[in-house]
Amino acid sequence: MAVDNVVVSSKTGVDGNSYTSSISNDKLTNNDFLKLLLEEMKMQDPTKPMDSKALMDSQLQMSQIEANNDMSKAMQELSLSYKTSNLATSANMINHIIENGQVGDTGSSKSFKVASVKQSDGEVTLLANKITGYDKDTETYSYEKEFTEIPLINVTKIY
């Protein structure tokens, strides 16, 4: 018998009842299972009904496995969405001044100007120049030439 690309082999037991002996496709859906259940009920001897408890337990397990697979897919999609959102948020920080919670030698928070953003293995990192001073007359900052890599999760303030 073939049900939606599922091949089922049946054998007749010593009691005269027909039993499923193998299933060739392990990707059964709940709908496939119900079709198999109805087919098995049609083929059984009415004077010797089968024990349906084991069959229903199998269906419950299949439902749980299917629900777990669906949840796993949803979690993967949510994770991808979160990573994409982090990258978009970080891109908006370019040319802004940030702090990462570290304190400098003078006791004030270290500040950085974000130059670019990179993403590697799902982790977003800001490439920023550390601010070394501020000229009040010209209203300009002075920066270190080398970039400091700051993980997005370490950003404590954005200006």
LOVOPA-339842 format. One line per field, with one value per residue (C-alpha): residue number from 1; x, y, z. Coordinates in pm, 1 decimal. Each point is the difference from the previous one (the first is absolute). Layout:
n c(NUM, ...)
c1 c(X, ...)
c2 c(Y, ...)
c3 c(Z, ...)
# end
This chain:
n c(1, 2, 3, 4, 5, 6, 7, 8, 9, 10, 11, 12, 13, 14, 15, 16, 17, 18, 19, 20, 21, 22, 23, 24, 25, 26, 27, 28, 29, 30, 31, 32, 33, 34, 35, 36, 37, 38, 39, 40, 41, 42, 43, 44, 45, 46, 47, 48, 49, 50, 51, 52, 53, 54, 55, 56, 57, 58, 59, 60, 61, 62, 63, 64, 65, 66, 67, 68, 69, 70, 71, 72, 73, 74, 75, 76, 77, 78, 79, 80, 81, 82, 83, 84, 85, 86, 87, 88, 89, 90, 91, 92, 93, 94, 95, 96, 97, 98, 99, 100, 101, 102, 103, 104, 105, 106, 107, 108, 109, 110, 111, 112, 113, 114, 115, 116, 117, 118, 119, 120, 121, 122, 123, 124, 125, 126, 127, 128, 129, 130, 131, 132, 133, 134, 135, 136, 137, 138, 139, 140, 141, 142, 143, 144, 145, 146, 147, 148, 149, 150, 151, 152, 153, 154, 155, 156, 157, 158, 159)
c1 c(0.0, 135.4, -119.4, 156.3, 342.1, -7.4, 33.2, -147.2, 41.5, -259.5, 7.1, -267.4, 66.8, -76.6, -324.8, -115.5, 35.4, 195.3, 290.5, 227.3, 349.8, 197.7, -20.5, 255.5, -26.4, 63.6, -151.6, -359.2, -231.4, -297.7, -224.9, 197.7, -31.3, -376.3, -24.4, 203.8, -215.2, -320.3, 149.1, 107.5, -345.7, -160.0, 223.8, -38.2, -223.0, -307.1, -17.4, 361.1, 54.4, 355.2, 128.2, -16.8, 182.5, 344.4, -104.0, -125.1, 320.7, 199.4, -214.9, 54.6, 376.8, -10.6, -195.9, 257.4, 290.2, -174.9, -65.5, 366.4, 115.0, -233.4, 127.3, 361.1, -66.8, -173.1, 294.8, 245.8, -207.1, -20.6, 376.8, 63.6, -243.4, 176.7, 342.2, -130.7, -156.1, 330.1, 187.0, -254.1, 13.8, 379.7, 10.4, -194.8, 284.7, 255.4, 142.5, -153.9, 197.5, -42.0, 124.6, 72.9, 4.7, 377.5, 160.3, 319.0, 302.3, -169.5, -304.8, -232.1, -174.3, 182.7, -175.6, 26.4, -118.7, -146.3, 152.8, -148.9, -180.6, 79.2, -182.2, 181.9, -165.8, -312.9, 185.2, -9.9, 313.6, 49.7, 330.5, 63.5, 273.8, 65.3, -52.4, 318.5, -105.3, -237.7, 88.1, -266.3, 109.4, -39.6, -256.8, 188.3, 109.1, 340.3, 14.3, 240.8, 82.4, -46.7, -345.6, -128.6, -241.4, -297.8, -262.2, -350.1, -104.0, 267.6, -138.9, -133.0, -73.3, -59.9, 30.0)
c2 c(0.0, 352.7, 308.5, 331.2, -148.8, -228.5, -370.9, -228.1, -377.3, -214.4, -362.0, -229.4, -131.1, -346.5, 137.2, 97.4, 377.8, 217.5, 193.0, 270.7, -147.7, 294.5, 360.6, 119.8, 377.5, 147.7, 337.7, -75.4, 287.0, -15.7, -18.6, -299.6, -167.6, 44.3, -150.7, -299.4, -37.6, -2.4, -248.9, -229.4, 20.1, -93.8, -305.0, -139.5, -291.0, 148.2, -303.3, 58.2, 375.4, 126.0, 185.6, 363.4, 136.8, -73.8, 154.3, 315.3, 22.9, -8.9, 276.8, 212.9, -48.2, 94.9, 315.3, 94.0, -55.4, 209.1, 278.8, -7.3, 23.7, 294.7, 173.8, -58.2, 158.6, 296.6, 50.4, -4.1, 262.0, 212.1, -23.7, 110.1, 289.8, 107.0, -6.1, 205.8, 249.2, 33.5, 75.9, 266.9, 159.6, 3.6, 159.0, 293.4, 56.6, 90.1, 350.3, 1.9, 9.1, -298.7, -123.8, -358.9, 27.4, 15.4, 276.4, 176.3, 109.7, 330.3, -176.9, 99.5, -242.9, -95.4, 133.6, -116.8, 124.7, -284.0, -25.0, -327.1, -319.4, -361.7, -325.8, -329.8, -327.6, 191.4, 230.8, 373.2, 202.5, 376.3, 130.0, 329.2, 252.2, 79.3, 369.0, 144.1, 362.9, 282.0, 353.4, 240.7, 283.0, -201.0, -242.1, -298.3, -329.4, -160.2, -378.0, -290.4, -114.9, -370.8, -150.3, -158.7, -289.1, 31.8, -276.7, 144.4, -158.2, 210.3, 337.5, 186.6, 347.3, 155.5, 375.9)
c3 c(0.0, -78.3, 191.0, -108.3, -87.2, 303.6, -72.2, 265.8, 6.2, 179.4, 114.8, 134.9, 350.4, 136.5, 142.0, -349.1, 49.0, -240.3, 157.6, -130.0, -29.0, -139.9, -110.3, -255.2, 58.3, 343.9, -88.7, 84.5, 77.0, 232.9, -306.8, -132.2, 337.8, 5.3, -349.6, 116.7, 311.6, -206.5, -247.9, 282.7, 160.2, -335.5, -33.5, 351.7, 96.1, 179.1, 230.1, 111.2, 25.3, 41.2, 306.2, -110.8, 307.8, -144.9, -330.7, 171.7, 207.6, -323.6, -145.1, 310.3, -26.0, -368.1, 86.4, 263.4, -240.8, -265.4, 253.3, 109.0, -361.7, -62.7, 313.5, -104.8, -339.7, 163.9, 237.6, -292.0, -182.6, 314.9, 48.3, -359.2, 42.4, 320.7, -169.4, -292.0, 240.5, 191.0, -321.6, -102.1, 345.4, -8.9, -344.5, 145.2, 250.2, -268.8, 66.9, 350.2, 322.5, 230.0, 335.0, 93.2, 378.3, 31.4, 205.0, -106.8, 207.4, 88.8, 144.2, -282.8, -233.6, -318.7, -310.2, -358.8, -339.0, -206.1, -346.6, -126.9, 93.1, -70.8, 58.3, 40.7, 100.8, 97.1, 241.6, -76.1, 73.9, -27.0, -133.0, 174.8, 67.9, 364.7, 77.2, 154.3, 37.8, -82.1, -115.3, 129.2, -230.2, -321.6, 146.7, -140.7, 146.1, -34.1, -48.9, 8.2, -351.8, 71.1, 22.2, 316.1, -45.1, 232.9, 12.7, -32.3, 328.2, 182.8, -110.4, 304.9, -144.9, -340.4, -65.1)
# end
